[in-house]
Amino acid sequence: MKGWQFKMDWALLIRTIFGLCFIVIGFQFSDWLPGLFGSAIIVIGVIAAFTKTGCGYNDHCH
C-alpha cells in the first residue's frame, strides 16, 4: 500500500503552477470561477500523481 507521500514530478509541477495562476487571477479580479477551476486542476494533478494515471504518465493519455 502506498503512503500519502510522493515525489514532485514534471506533470504535477506543471499542473500546480497552472492551477496557481488561475487562483491568483481569481483573487485579483474577485471572481470565484477561475479560482475554482485552478483548485480543480491542482486536485486532479495530485490525484493523477498519486495514482500515476492520466496525461503525463505512462507515455499516453487516458
C-alpha positions as CSV (number, residue, x, y, z in Angstrom):
1,M,0.0,0.0,0.0
2,K,1.3,3.4,-0.9
3,G,1.6,6.2,1.6
4,W,0.4,9.8,1.1
5,Q,3.9,10.9,0.4
6,F,5.0,11.1,-3.3
7,K,7.7,12.9,-5.2
8,M,7.0,16.0,-7.2
9,D,7.3,15.2,-10.9
10,W,7.1,17.3,-14.0
11,A,3.4,16.7,-14.7
12,L,2.4,17.6,-11.2
13,L,4.6,20.7,-11.2
14,I,3.1,22.0,-14.4
15,R,-0.4,21.4,-13.2
16,T,0.3,23.0,-9.9
17,I,1.8,26.2,-11.5
18,F,-1.1,26.3,-14.0
19,G,-3.7,26.0,-11.2
20,L,-2.0,28.6,-9.0
21,C,-2.1,31.1,-11.9
22,F,-5.8,30.7,-12.1
23,I,-6.2,31.1,-8.4
24,V,-4.2,34.3,-8.4
25,I,-6.3,35.6,-11.3
26,G,-9.4,34.8,-9.3
27,F,-8.2,36.8,-6.4
28,Q,-7.0,39.7,-8.5
29,F,-10.4,40.1,-10.2
30,S,-12.5,38.9,-7.2
31,D,-14.0,36.2,-9.3
32,W,-14.6,32.7,-7.9
33,L,-14.8,30.8,-11.2
34,P,-11.1,31.0,-12.1
35,G,-10.1,30.1,-8.5
36,L,-12.4,27.1,-8.5
37,F,-11.0,26.0,-11.9
38,G,-7.4,26.4,-10.6
39,S,-8.2,24.4,-7.5
40,A,-9.8,21.6,-9.5
41,I,-6.7,21.5,-11.7
42,I,-4.4,21.1,-8.6
43,V,-6.7,18.5,-7.0
44,I,-6.8,16.5,-10.3
45,G,-3.0,16.8,-10.6
46,V,-2.4,15.5,-7.0
47,I,-4.8,12.5,-7.7
48,A,-3.1,11.8,-11.0
49,A,0.4,12.0,-9.4
50,F,-0.7,9.7,-6.6
51,T,-2.2,7.1,-8.8
52,K,0.2,7.7,-11.8
53,T,-2.6,7.7,-14.3
54,G,-3.6,10.3,-17.0
55,C,-1.7,12.6,-19.3
56,G,2.0,12.8,-18.4
57,Y,2.2,9.3,-17.1
58,N,2.9,6.0,-19.0
59,D,3.6,8.0,-22.2
60,H,-0.1,8.3,-23.2
61,C,-3.4,10.0,-22.2
62,H,-6.4,8.1,-20.8
